[in-house]
């Protein structure tokens, strides 16, 4: 099961990257968007530790589902950033405007997702115990990734722009 889940996860990541590359017409921005995925995993692990649950196959299913959900926050932010760049704003102004305009929708969608999962996360009945690790992975992963996304994704955008400028300067030198 773990082997098949790992292979399916790799395929899912490749498909996500491909779809994002098609939408953005760019090969680097999908990597910035997908950079939130590892932070979601950290949040999922912290949730398991915080509530005293061991990792299980159900947790791993939650990790895979989490990777698709976590991308949404970054996607919304990068899409807004690209829109402001097309309107002529410089890099920093476009980033600030995107963060200001998308902060509330990002925060609200993540909070409502966590709150929707909360009854399962805190369920005590034995019938629901097998669902708790998956809900933990999703809920705490989303919360942690949202907080990090609002800091790390803009930093990666600035770093990507600096790298692009460096490559362009190097090309002109040669």
Phi, psi and omega per residue, in radians:
X1 nan -0.755 -3.137
X2 -1.115 -0.682 3.125
X3 -1.103 -0.825 3.126
X4 -1.135 -0.667 3.112
X5 -1.133 -0.727 3.104
X6 -1.110 -0.748 3.106
X7 -1.143 -0.746 3.106
X8 -1.105 -0.647 3.117
X9 -1.132 -0.750 3.116
X10 -1.098 -0.744 3.097
X11 -1.103 -0.751 3.136
X12 -1.081 -0.726 3.102
X13 -1.100 -0.740 3.121
X14 -1.100 -0.759 3.134
X15 -1.141 -0.734 3.098
X16 -1.046 -0.826 3.140
X17 -1.034 -0.803 -3.117
X18 -1.064 -0.805 3.126
X19 -1.107 -0.729 3.119
X20 -1.150 -0.688 3.120
X21 -1.111 -0.663 3.101
X22 -1.161 -0.741 -3.125
X23 -1.183 -0.797 -3.092
X24 -1.436 -0.272 -3.032
X25 0.913 0.801 -3.033
X26 -2.745 2.526 -3.139
X27 -1.670 -0.335 -3.075
X28 -1.591 -0.674 -3.093
X29 -1.069 -0.620 3.062
X30 -1.054 -0.561 3.092
X31 -1.174 -0.651 3.084
X32 -1.123 -0.780 3.131
X33 -1.086 -0.771 -3.080
X34 -1.358 -0.141 3.124
X35 -1.130 -0.300 3.126
X36 -1.303 -0.331 -3.055
X37 -1.035 -0.853 3.124
X38 -1.055 -0.554 3.118
X39 -1.213 -0.566 3.034
X40 -1.100 -0.700 3.107
X41 -1.113 -0.700 3.100
X42 -1.064 -0.787 3.107
X43 -1.078 -0.687 3.107
X44 -1.111 -0.762 3.107
X45 -1.113 -0.723 3.105
X46 -1.098 -0.669 3.092
X47 -1.098 -0.728 3.093
X48 -1.098 -0.764 3.129
X49 -1.136 -0.777 -3.096
X50 -1.052 -0.723 -3.098
X51 -1.702 0.046 3.030
X52 1.311 0.564 3.114
X53 -1.811 2.501 3.021
X54 -1.443 2.716 3.050
X55 -1.236 2.468 -3.136
X56 -2.430 3.118 3.097
X57 -1.095 -0.602 3.089
X58 -1.110 -0.665 3.074
X59 -1.071 -0.719 -3.126
X60 -1.159 -0.661 3.042
X61 -1.070 -0.698 3.086
X62 -1.099 -0.664 3.103
X63 -1.054 -0.787 -3.113
X64 -1.126 -0.790 3.110
X65 -1.112 -0.671 -3.140
X66 -1.050 -0.654 -3.094
X67 -1.066 -0.615 3.097
X68 -1.300 -0.642 -3.098
X69 -1.283 -0.722 -3.090
X70 -1.095 -0.561 -3.136
X71 -1.079 -0.489 -3.072
X72 -1.020 -0.768 -3.132
X73 -1.066 -0.815 3.135
X74 -1.125 -0.695 -3.134
X75 -1.071 -0.794 3.115
X76 -1.062 -0.747 -3.117
X77 -1.172 -0.815 -3.119
X78 -1.189 -0.650 3.106
X79 -1.102 -0.759 3.085
X80 -1.110 -0.742 3.111
X81 -1.024 -0.823 3.133
X82 -1.074 -0.666 3.102
X83 -1.100 -0.731 3.112
X84 -1.219 -0.583 3.070
X85 -1.144 -0.713 3.101
X86 -1.115 -0.495 3.102
X87 -1.360 -0.085 3.053
X88 1.811 0.043 3.116
X89 -1.261 2.579 3.094
X90 -1.300 3.011 -3.012
X91 -0.928 -0.948 -3.042
X92 -1.194 -0.724 3.109
X93 -1.132 -0.696 3.121
X94 -1.132 -0.701 3.111
X95 -1.140 -0.810 -3.133
X96 -1.088 -0.777 3.134
X97 -1.109 -0.738 3.126
X98 -1.100 -0.750 3.129
X99 -1.130 -0.789 -3.138
X100 -1.108 -0.726 -3.087
X101 -1.354 -0.488 -3.067
X102 -1.840 -0.078 -3.101
X103 -1.007 -0.917 -3.098
X104 -1.117 -0.838 3.102
X105 -1.054 -0.681 3.119
X106 -1.128 -0.823 -3.122
X107 -1.119 -0.754 -3.114
X108 -1.175 -0.735 -3.138
X109 -1.161 -0.658 3.112
X110 -1.209 -0.750 -3.129
X111 -1.138 -0.745 -3.140
X112 -1.201 -0.575 3.068
X113 -1.129 -0.799 3.117
X114 -1.084 -0.791 -3.121
X115 -1.129 -0.569 3.060
X116 -1.184 -0.547 3.116
X117 -1.496 -0.293 -3.056
X118 -0.975 -0.746 3.123
X119 -1.053 -0.582 3.106
X120 -1.310 -0.733 -3.120
X121 -1.031 -0.720 -3.059
X122 -1.724 0.217 3.101
X123 -1.191 2.402 -3.099
X124 -1.889 -0.190 -3.080
X125 -1.219 2.599 -3.116
X126 -1.210 -0.451 3.139
X127 -1.162 -0.523 -3.071
X128 -1.737 -0.017 -3.050
X129 -1.046 -0.515 -3.127
X130 -1.303 -0.338 3.117
X131 -1.513 -0.393 -3.046
X132 -1.017 -0.818 -3.140
X133 -1.050 -0.643 3.107
X134 -1.183 -0.764 3.113
X135 -1.133 -0.643 3.073
X136 -1.063 -0.823 3.138
X137 -1.016 -0.819 -3.117
X138 -1.192 -0.895 -3.039
X139 -1.115 -0.970 -3.098
X140 -1.263 -0.543 3.063
X141 -1.101 -0.731 3.125
X142 -1.146 -0.782 -3.139
X143 -1.054 -0.845 -3.096
X144 -1.162 -0.779 -3.111
X145 -1.137 -0.601 3.121
X146 -1.123 -0.819 3.135
X147 -1.068 -0.741 -3.121
X148 -1.276 -0.659 -3.102
X149 -1.011 -0.684 -3.098
X150 -1.226 -0.192 3.106
X151 -1.936 -0.854 -3.008
X152 -1.283 -0.755 -3.097
X153 -1.063 -0.818 3.064
X154 -1.058 -0.653 3.108
X155 -1.128 -0.686 3.099
X156 -1.173 -0.613 3.085
X157 -1.101 -0.772 3.110
X158 -1.121 -0.760 3.115
X159 -1.106 -0.701 3.107
X160 -1.110 -0.707 3.108
X161 -1.146 -0.712 3.105
X162 -1.110 -0.707 3.100
X163 -1.119 -0.749 3.114
X164 -1.073 -0.750 3.108
X165 -1.121 -0.679 3.118
X166 -1.129 -0.752 3.121
X167 -1.113 -0.744 3.122
X168 -1.101 -0.709 3.102
X169 -1.142 -0.679 3.135
X170 -1.150 -0.708 3.115
X171 -1.086 -0.739 3.141
X172 -1.178 -0.505 3.124
X173 -1.196 -0.670 -3.125
X174 -1.630 nan nan
